Amino acid sequence: MRTFGLIGFPLAHSFSKKYFTDKFQKEHIADAEYLNFPIEKIEEVELIFKNQNLCGLNITIPYKEAVIPFLDELDFSASGVGAVNTVVFRNGKKIGFNTDILGFENSLRPLLKVQHNKALILGAGGSSKAVAYVLKKLGIEFQFISRTQKENALSYAEIKPQTILEHKIIVNTTPVGMFPKTYDAPDIPYSFITSEHLLYDLIYNPDETEFLKRGKQQGAEIKNGLEMLQLQAEKSWGIWNEAK
């Protein structure tokens, strides 16, 4: 039995396990299983790596950056971003990839309009790095927004009305608003969002987060993270099966 799985914490409401379990059933893939590996410390990943049946892993919050020192190599995608969401075991090596890039880019591109030339990225974790990588590739200027003081990032308190008005794309890469805390939303001045804005939330549960609801009320176009997750999952599956 080939074993695949997800590393992160917590994982009670993760997308990947259900997605791949359903995929295996629908496509009659009988030799594979997908498991959750909730670990409270990244060092515990070394125990998971000892599983002889393990063929591939997905990595989620909060370990997309922290897992890197435990890997043998990085693909150009993960190296360019500085974050990993997919690991393949190939020729005795643990190799990190970033399929969030493809997922985000391919789900964002159809939504872009002429005014979408500047973006705010809410959050400064591993997912935000993939978003920044894609925006840079597309020629879209971006500004990070962080809860804590970070280099090259504004704090939420520093967001002015003009900041919102100038940045017509706003991407939430934080877990704020995720189930079960569905009434939470990133602390930005929503009243300055307009119908020219695009709000993209990497969260998929709930379908419409409070962040997206508030944008929608202002006439903005909105998009959740479900398609991105589906696209990155299929890309992960392709990478894992190249190693067979």
Stockholm file with secondary structure:
# STOCKHOLM 1.0

chainA/1-244         MRTFGLIGFPLAHSFSKKYFTDKFQKEHIADAEYLNFPIEKIEEVELIFKNQNLCGLNITIPYKEAVIPFLDELDFSASGVGAVNTVVFRNGKKIGFNTDILGFENSLRPLLKVQHNKALILGAGGSSKAVAYVLKKLGIEFQFISRTQKENALSYAEIKPQTILEHKIIVNTTPVGMFPKTYDAPDIPYSFITSEHLLYDLIYNPDETEFLKRGKQQGAEIKNGLEMLQLQAEKSWGIWNEAK
#=GR chainA/1-244 SS CEEEEEEESCCTTCSHHHHHHHHHHHTTCTTEEEEEEECSSGGGHHHHHTCTTEEEEEECTTCTTTTGGGCSEECHHHHHHTCCSEEEEETTEEEEECCHHHHHHHHHGGGCCTTCCEEEEECCSHHHHHHHHHHHHTTCEEEEEESSCCTTEEEGGGCCHHHHHHCCEEEECSCTTCTTCTTCCCCCCGGGCCTTCEEEESCCSSSSCHHHHHHHHTTCEEECSHHHHHHHHHHHHHHHHHTC
#=GC SS_cons         CEEEEEEESCCTTCSHHHHHHHHHHHTTCTTEEEEEEECSSGGGHHHHHTCTTEEEEEECTTCTTTTGGGCSEECHHHHHHTCCSEEEEETTEEEEECCHHHHHHHHHGGGCCTTCCEEEEECCSHHHHHHHHHHHHTTCEEEEEESSCCTTEEEGGGCCHHHHHHCCEEEECSCTTCTTCTTCCCCCCGGGCCTTCEEEESCCSSSSCHHHHHHHHTTCEEECSHHHHHHHHHHHHHHHHHTC
//
